[in-house]
Amino acid sequence: MRNSYVKTPTSISFSHIVEKDFTLSSSQYMDLVMPNQNFLYVRDFLNRPLQRKDLGVEVGSLNYIGKSTHYFLRTKALQEHSFIPEITSETAVPVNPKVFVNFNLKKGDLIIS
């Protein structure tokens, strides 16, 4: 089923590429199309602009272990079709608790990718 809220152009002009700082990533050219004006962007839920320090921390594959009380959540757990992460053995990897970075996530927090 195609998402009717996302408009992807079939072609782009060179001037459009220049406007987007020469990125060729197709996701940079998609537009959000909402059927009404009663919607909010994710940024409307934030109390400040995102900063570089808001990025997660990759603990490194050397710290992946077979079983743990702490897990590293990979970006692939976040899906376009759902706001709920898909937790599988490929998306949540057990890590050494000593290298775990606690971001104090709690129920209702937004994970942005």
BELRATA-V645880 format. One record per residue. N is the residue number from 0. RES is the residue in three letters. OMEGA is omega in whole degrees, 0 to 359 (999 if undefined). NEAR is the number of other C-alpha atoms within 8 Angstrom. Layout:
n=[N & N]
res=[RES & RES]
omega=[OMEGA & OMEGA]
near=[NEAR & NEAR]
This chain:
n=[0 & 1 & 2 & 3 & 4 & 5 & 6 & 7 & 8 & 9 & 10 & 11 & 12 & 13 & 14 & 15 & 16 & 17 & 18 & 19 & 20 & 21 & 22 & 23 & 24 & 25 & 26 & 27 & 28 & 29 & 30 & 31 & 32 & 33 & 34 & 35 & 36 & 37 & 38 & 39 & 40 & 41 & 42 & 43 & 44 & 45 & 46 & 47 & 48 & 49 & 50 & 51 & 52 & 53 & 54 & 55 & 56 & 57 & 58 & 59 & 60 & 61 & 62 & 63 & 64 & 65 & 66 & 67 & 68 & 69 & 70 & 71 & 72 & 73 & 74 & 75 & 76 & 77 & 78 & 79 & 80 & 81 & 82 & 83 & 84 & 85 & 86 & 87 & 88 & 89 & 90 & 91 & 92 & 93 & 94 & 95 & 96 & 97 & 98 & 99 & 100 & 101 & 102 & 103 & 104 & 105 & 106 & 107 & 108 & 109 & 110 & 111 & 112]
res=[MET & ARG & ASN & SER & TYR & VAL & LYS & THR & PRO & THR & SER & ILE & SER & PHE & SER & HIS & ILE & VAL & GLU & LYS & ASP & PHE & THR & LEU & SER & SER & SER & GLN & TYR & MET & ASP & LEU & VAL & MET & PRO & ASN & GLN & ASN & PHE & LEU & TYR & VAL & ARG & ASP & PHE & LEU & ASN & ARG & PRO & LEU & GLN & ARG & LYS & ASP & LEU & GLY & VAL & GLU & VAL & GLY & SER & LEU & ASN & TYR & ILE & GLY & LYS & SER & THR & HIS & TYR & PHE & LEU & ARG & THR & LYS & ALA & LEU & GLN & GLU & HIS & SER & PHE & ILE & PRO & GLU & ILE & THR & SER & GLU & THR & ALA & VAL & PRO & VAL & ASN & PRO & LYS & VAL & PHE & VAL & ASN & PHE & ASN & LEU & LYS & LYS & GLY & ASP & LEU & ILE & ILE & SER]
omega=[183 & 179 & 183 & 181 & 180 & 179 & 179 & 181 & 177 & 176 & 178 & 180 & 178 & 180 & 177 & 177 & 178 & 178 & 182 & 179 & 173 & 176 & 178 & 178 & 183 & 181 & 180 & 183 & 177 & 178 & 175 & 181 & 180 & 183 & 178 & 183 & 181 & 179 & 178 & 172 & 178 & 181 & 178 & 179 & 183 & 180 & 177 & 176 & 176 & 180 & 181 & 181 & 179 & 179 & 177 & 181 & 175 & 184 & 179 & 185 & 176 & 182 & 174 & 179 & 184 & 183 & 183 & 172 & 182 & 184 & 172 & 181 & 180 & 180 & 182 & 175 & 181 & 186 & 178 & 187 & 185 & 175 & 181 & 179 & 176 & 184 & 177 & 178 & 178 & 185 & 178 & 187 & 177 & 181 & 175 & 182 & 181 & 181 & 181 & 177 & 183 & 178 & 179 & 177 & 177 & 182 & 180 & 178 & 177 & 172 & 185 & 177 & 999]
near=[2 & 3 & 5 & 6 & 8 & 9 & 9 & 7 & 7 & 4 & 4 & 7 & 6 & 6 & 6 & 8 & 12 & 8 & 7 & 8 & 6 & 7 & 7 & 6 & 6 & 6 & 5 & 8 & 8 & 10 & 7 & 7 & 8 & 7 & 5 & 5 & 5 & 4 & 6 & 6 & 6 & 6 & 6 & 7 & 7 & 7 & 5 & 4 & 6 & 5 & 6 & 5 & 5 & 6 & 6 & 5 & 5 & 5 & 9 & 6 & 5 & 4 & 9 & 10 & 9 & 5 & 6 & 10 & 6 & 9 & 10 & 11 & 8 & 8 & 7 & 6 & 12 & 11 & 10 & 5 & 4 & 7 & 7 & 6 & 8 & 8 & 8 & 7 & 6 & 6 & 12 & 12 & 12 & 13 & 15 & 11 & 8 & 4 & 8 & 11 & 5 & 5 & 4 & 4 & 6 & 5 & 4 & 4 & 6 & 4 & 4 & 3 & 4]
